[in-house]
Amino acid sequence: MILFLQFILATIIIFPIIAFILTLIICRKFKLKKHKAIGLASDVTTVILLFSVPVAIRSLWGQSIWILMLVVLLILAIIFTYLDWRTKKEIEVQPLLKKIWRVYFLLLSIAYFTVWIIGMTHSVMIFMMID
């Protein structure tokens, strides 16, 4: 049973799109509106992407980027908070956190797919050199 759970968890970390689609399907079954379902699916996927991107980079290049990634995410949060404060003077925490979290989703998704494409290209190049 533990082996099965490890397999499921590893699959979701390797393919976060599965979590996005599953969350979207479950939300639609519970009759959530389309934009709310997509928002919740992206929130769940962001958590998974926080683990997937460093794991993918470490498996491809052998480098750990946990600290660098956390610093970049923190700097982005500071920048968004500063910009929100400069434009509104009154910071509304929940909309600000939602905005920051969605930007994390976009950046981590782009990073994940970029690493994935580079990894696939690298694997194909190695395969072509062997033959």
TORTORNU-247689 format. One record per residue (C-alpha): x, y, z. Coordinates in steps of 0.25 Angstrom, whole numbers. Layout:
N
<east=X&north=Y&up=Z>
...
This chain:
131
<east=0&north=0&up=0>
<east=11&north=10&up=3>
<east=18&north=6&up=-10>
<east=5&north=10&up=-17>
<east=4&north=23&up=-10>
<east=19&north=26&up=-13>
<east=16&north=23&up=-28>
<east=4&north=32&up=-28>
<east=11&north=44&up=-21>
<east=23&north=42&up=-30>
<east=15&north=42&up=-42>
<east=8&north=55&up=-38>
<east=21&north=62&up=-35>
<east=27&north=58&up=-48>
<east=14&north=61&up=-56>
<east=7&north=73&up=-49>
<east=-3&north=74&up=-60>
<east=-10&north=62&up=-55>
<east=-13&north=69&up=-42>
<east=-18&north=81&up=-49>
<east=-27&north=73&up=-58>
<east=-32&north=64&up=-46>
<east=-35&north=76&up=-38>
<east=-42&north=83&up=-49>
<east=-51&north=70&up=-51>
<east=-54&north=69&up=-37>
<east=-58&north=84&up=-35>
<east=-67&north=83&up=-48>
<east=-73&north=71&up=-41>
<east=-76&north=79&up=-29>
<east=-83&north=89&up=-38>
<east=-73&north=100&up=-36>
<east=-73&north=111&up=-47>
<east=-62&north=110&up=-58>
<east=-53&north=121&up=-53>
<east=-54&north=117&up=-39>
<east=-50&north=103&up=-42>
<east=-38&north=107&up=-51>
<east=-34&north=116&up=-40>
<east=-34&north=105&up=-29>
<east=-27&north=95&up=-39>
<east=-16&north=105&up=-41>
<east=-15&north=107&up=-26>
<east=-13&north=93&up=-24>
<east=-4&north=91&up=-35>
<east=5&north=103&up=-30>
<east=8&north=95&up=-17>
<east=12&north=83&up=-26>
<east=20&north=91&up=-35>
<east=28&north=97&up=-23>
<east=33&north=83&up=-22>
<east=33&north=78&up=-36>
<east=42&north=89&up=-42>
<east=54&north=87&up=-32>
<east=53&north=72&up=-34>
<east=53&north=73&up=-49>
<east=65&north=82&up=-49>
<east=72&north=73&up=-39>
<east=70&north=61&up=-47>
<east=74&north=68&up=-60>
<east=86&north=76&up=-55>
<east=89&north=71&up=-41>
<east=88&north=84&up=-35>
<east=79&north=88&up=-24>
<east=71&north=101&up=-26>
<east=63&north=101&up=-14>
<east=69&north=113&up=-7>
<east=70&north=121&up=-20>
<east=55&north=118&up=-23>
<east=51&north=122&up=-10>
<east=59&north=135&up=-10>
<east=53&north=138&up=-24>
<east=39&north=135&up=-19>
<east=41&north=144&up=-7>
<east=46&north=156&up=-15>
<east=34&north=155&up=-24>
<east=25&north=155&up=-12>
<east=32&north=168&up=-7>
<east=31&north=174&up=-21>
<east=17&north=172&up=-22>
<east=14&north=176&up=-8>
<east=22&north=189&up=-10>
<east=14&north=192&up=-24>
<east=1&north=189&up=-17>
<east=4&north=198&up=-6>
<east=9&north=209&up=-15>
<east=-4&north=209&up=-24>
<east=-14&north=207&up=-13>
<east=-8&north=212&up=0>
<east=-17&north=201&up=7>
<east=-12&north=187&up=6>
<east=-23&north=177&up=5>
<east=-16&north=164&up=9>
<east=-25&north=153&up=3>
<east=-25&north=159&up=-12>
<east=-10&north=162&up=-11>
<east=-7&north=148&up=-7>
<east=-16&north=142&up=-18>
<east=-9&north=151&up=-28>
<east=5&north=146&up=-23>
<east=1&north=132&up=-23>
<east=-5&north=132&up=-37>
<east=8&north=139&up=-42>
<east=16&north=128&up=-35>
<east=7&north=118&up=-43>
<east=10&north=124&up=-56>
<east=25&north=125&up=-54>
<east=26&north=111&up=-48>
<east=18&north=106&up=-60>
<east=27&north=113&up=-70>
<east=40&north=108&up=-62>
<east=34&north=93&up=-61>
<east=31&north=93&up=-76>
<east=44&north=99&up=-80>
<east=52&north=89&up=-72>
<east=43&north=78&up=-77>
<east=46&north=82&up=-92>
<east=61&north=83&up=-89>
<east=61&north=69&up=-82>
<east=53&north=63&up=-94>
<east=63&north=69&up=-104>
<east=75&north=65&up=-96>
<east=69&north=50&up=-95>
<east=67&north=50&up=-110>
<east=81&north=55&up=-113>
<east=87&north=45&up=-104>
<east=79&north=34&up=-110>
<east=83&north=39&up=-124>
<east=97&north=39&up=-121>
<east=97&north=24&up=-115>
<east=92&north=19&up=-129>
